[in-house]
Amino acid sequence: MNPSSDLPGMPLRPLGRTSLVVSRLGLGLAALGRPGYINLGHAQDLGGDYDVTAMAERTASMLDLAWEAGVRYFDAARSYGRAEEFLAGWLRRRQVDPAALTVGSKWGYTYTAGWRVDAAQHEVKDHSVAVLRRQFAASRALLGTHLDLYQIHSATLDSGVLDDRAVLAELVRLRAAGLAIGLTLSGPQQTDTLQRALEIHVDGVRLFDVVQATWNLLEPSAGSSLEAAHALGVGVIIKEALANGRLTARNSDPTFAAQRAVLEELAAQLHTTSEALAVAAVLAQPWVDVVLSGAATAAQLRSHLSALQVSCDPDRIAPLQRLVEAPAAYWAIRRRLSWN
């Protein structure tokens, strides 16, 4: 796929200095591969129908819609329930050439909810080399040669994963076999974790090709470090552009009313929706390669796709800086979001 040949309505670009090409908007499967997720209104999106076959069909329908719109980056994880399975089935049925898209997945969390929304624990974090080997084998068995990018899921300094020689050696082996290697970040220490990751070199070559991080209008604190990483050739993927639904009309929290009013007023001036404006603001960052849509419905995905047509001149969207929250406060609120 030639990054200079954009698909109709969908720009493409290289993912950092890797050989991979991504669409500016990607589809993440966190809200599609399992019954429970922490997005506001997720239960409403699924309509209470958690039958495995029904959810597989829903996912296939969303993948079809995304594909027809030009989406060429798809993001899964071992902890996203049956996301890899659903994606693999769709790829097989559509007979998609591995060279026609980029697929990323993640290791480090094990799904433990048993297909229940009310599970006491939805996933368990374990960044050991044993889990890496086991989960990579499962990912490869499902996705085969479609798997292009393998990422540490929510790497943090306190987990010790970036100092685990056995894990790093295994990642080097996977990279030598042709995979791009990345890590995803979470929490108020995203910048510190990224800085440590960029220091890791093997035989003079940086280990991590890609970083996936949270950046949105409420929590932009990692922006400078992500921009610096991109300048070094690291691919940048942005997740949670809508702050798990907090930047949508579903956020009825009265303490958010003033921020919501700012977002809605500017969206009206730009003749768009607050949701599309929030996604467009992320797309406007020149160091972002791909922004993930976490859509669970066709209407949501179409809304996110419409963000590609929203012009976000820096001066025009300057009022949105009033939405910014202190990182500690933002992540504290995120931790309190309910699985639904």
Backbone hydrogen bonds, N-H to C=O, Kabsch-Sander energy under -0.5 kcal/mol:
donor,donor_aa,acceptor,acceptor_aa,energy
5,S,2,N,-2.1
6,D,4,S,-0.8
7,L,10,M,-1.4
10,M,7,L,-2.4
13,R,22,V,-2.5
15,L,20,L,-2.4
16,G,14,P,-1.3
17,R,233,G,-2.4
18,T,15,L,-1.8
22,V,13,R,-2.8
24,R,11,P,-2.1
26,G,291,V,-2.8
27,L,73,Y,-2.3
28,G,26,G,-0.5
28,G,293,S,-3.1
29,L,75,D,-2.4
32,L,29,L,-0.9
33,G,29,L,-2.1
40,L,244,N,-2.2
42,H,39,N,-1.8
45,D,41,G,-2.0
46,L,42,H,-1.8
47,G,43,A,-0.9
48,G,43,A,-1.1
49,D,46,L,-1.8
50,Y,48,G,-1.0
55,M,51,D,-2.6
56,A,52,V,-2.4
57,E,53,T,-2.3
58,R,54,A,-2.3
59,T,55,M,-2.5
60,A,56,A,-2.4
61,S,57,E,-2.3
62,M,58,R,-2.3
63,L,59,T,-2.7
64,D,60,A,-2.5
65,L,61,S,-2.3
66,A,62,M,-2.6
67,W,63,L,-2.7
68,E,64,D,-2.6
69,A,65,L,-1.4
70,G,67,W,-1.6
71,V,66,A,-2.7
74,F,102,T,-2.0
75,D,27,L,-2.4
76,A,104,G,-2.5
78,R,106,K,-1.9
80,Y,77,A,-1.4
81,G,79,S,-0.8
82,R,33,G,-3.3
83,A,80,Y,-1.8
86,F,82,R,-3.1
87,L,83,A,-2.7
88,A,84,E,-2.9
89,G,85,E,-2.3
90,W,86,F,-2.0
91,L,87,L,-2.6
92,R,88,A,-2.2
93,R,89,G,-2.5
94,R,90,W,-2.5
95,Q,91,L,-0.8
96,V,91,L,-1.8
100,A,97,D,-2.4
101,L,98,P,-0.9
102,T,72,R,-2.8
103,V,146,H,-0.6
104,G,74,F,-2.6
105,S,149,L,-2.4
107,W,151,Q,-2.3
110,T,124,V,-2.5
112,T,122,H,-2.3
113,A,122,H,-0.9
116,R,113,A,-0.9
119,A,116,R,-0.5
124,V,110,T,-2.1
126,D,108,G,-3.4
132,L,128,S,-2.1
133,R,129,V,-2.6
134,R,130,A,-2.3
135,Q,131,V,-3.2
136,F,132,L,-2.6
137,A,133,R,-1.9
138,A,134,R,-1.7
139,S,135,Q,-2.7
140,R,136,F,-3.1
141,A,137,A,-2.1
142,L,138,A,-1.7
143,L,139,S,-3.0
144,G,140,R,-2.3
146,H,143,L,-2.1
147,L,144,G,-1.4
148,D,103,V,-2.4
148,D,146,H,-0.5
149,L,103,V,-1.8
150,Y,180,A,-2.5
151,Q,105,S,-2.1
152,I,182,G,-2.2
153,H,107,W,-3.0
154,S,152,I,-0.7
155,A,152,I,-0.6
155,A,184,T,-2.4
159,S,156,T,-0.5
160,G,156,T,-0.5
160,G,157,L,-1.1
161,V,156,T,-0.5
163,D,160,G,-1.7
164,D,161,V,-0.9
165,R,163,D,-0.9
168,L,164,D,-2.6
169,A,165,R,-2.4
170,E,166,A,-1.8
171,L,167,V,-2.4
172,V,168,L,-2.3
173,R,169,A,-1.9
174,L,170,E,-2.2
175,R,171,L,-2.4
176,A,172,V,-2.4
177,A,173,R,-1.2
178,G,175,R,-1.6
179,L,174,L,-2.0
180,A,148,D,-2.8
182,G,150,Y,-2.3
183,L,210,V,-1.4
184,T,152,I,-2.9
185,L,212,Q,-2.6
186,S,155,A,-0.5
190,Q,187,G,-1.2
193,T,189,Q,-2.3
194,L,190,Q,-2.5
195,Q,191,T,-2.5
196,R,192,D,-2.0
197,A,193,T,-2.3
198,L,194,L,-2.4
199,E,195,Q,-0.7
199,E,196,R,-0.9
200,I,197,A,-1.4
201,H,199,E,-0.7
202,V,205,V,-3.0
205,V,202,V,-1.6
207,L,200,I,-2.3
209,D,181,I,-3.2
209,D,207,L,-0.5
210,V,181,I,-1.3
211,V,235,G,-2.8
212,Q,183,L,-2.5
213,A,237,I,-2.3
215,W,213,A,-0.5
215,W,239,K,-1.1
216,N,219,E,-0.9
223,G,220,P,-2.0
226,L,222,A,-2.4
227,E,223,G,-2.6
228,A,224,S,-2.2
229,A,225,S,-2.2
230,H,226,L,-2.5
231,A,227,E,-1.9
232,L,228,A,-1.0
232,L,229,A,-0.7
233,G,230,H,-1.7
234,V,229,A,-2.2
235,G,209,D,-2.7
237,I,211,V,-2.6
237,I,235,G,-0.5
238,I,290,V,-2.6
239,K,213,A,-2.5
241,A,292,L,-0.5
243,A,240,E,-1.7
245,G,242,L,-0.9
246,R,243,A,-1.7
247,L,242,L,-2.1
248,T,245,G,-1.4
251,N,248,T,-1.8
252,S,250,R,-1.3
256,F,253,D,-2.1
257,A,254,P,-1.1
260,R,256,F,-2.7
261,A,257,A,-2.1
262,V,258,A,-1.6
263,L,259,Q,-2.1
264,E,260,R,-2.8
265,E,261,A,-2.4
266,L,262,V,-1.9
267,A,263,L,-2.2
268,A,264,E,-2.2
269,Q,265,E,-1.8
270,L,266,L,-1.8
271,H,268,A,-1.2
272,T,267,A,-2.7
277,L,273,T,-2.4
278,A,274,S,-2.1
279,V,275,E,-1.8
280,A,276,A,-2.7
281,A,277,L,-2.2
282,V,278,A,-0.9
282,V,279,V,-0.6
283,L,279,V,-2.3
284,A,280,A,-1.7
285,Q,282,V,-1.8
288,V,285,Q,-2.0
289,D,236,V,-1.9
289,D,287,W,-0.5
290,V,236,V,-1.6
291,V,24,R,-3.0
292,L,238,I,-2.9
293,S,26,G,-3.1
294,G,292,L,-0.5
301,L,297,T,-2.2
302,R,298,A,-2.7
303,S,299,A,-2.0
304,H,300,Q,-2.4
305,L,301,L,-2.6
306,S,302,R,-1.8
307,A,303,S,-0.6
307,A,304,H,-1.0
308,L,305,L,-1.6
309,Q,306,S,-1.8
310,V,307,A,-1.5
311,S,309,Q,-0.5
312,C,310,V,-0.6
313,D,311,S,-0.7
317,I,313,D,-2.1
318,A,315,D,-0.8
320,L,317,I,-2.0
321,Q,318,A,-2.0
322,R,319,P,-1.8
323,L,320,L,-1.9
324,V,321,Q,-1.2
325,E,218,L,-2.8
330,Y,326,A,-2.7
331,W,327,P,-2.7
332,A,328,A,-1.6
333,I,329,A,-2.2
334,R,330,Y,-2.2
335,R,331,W,-2.0
336,R,332,A,-0.9
336,R,333,I,-0.7
337,L,333,I,-0.6
337,L,334,R,-1.3
340,N,37,Y,-2.8
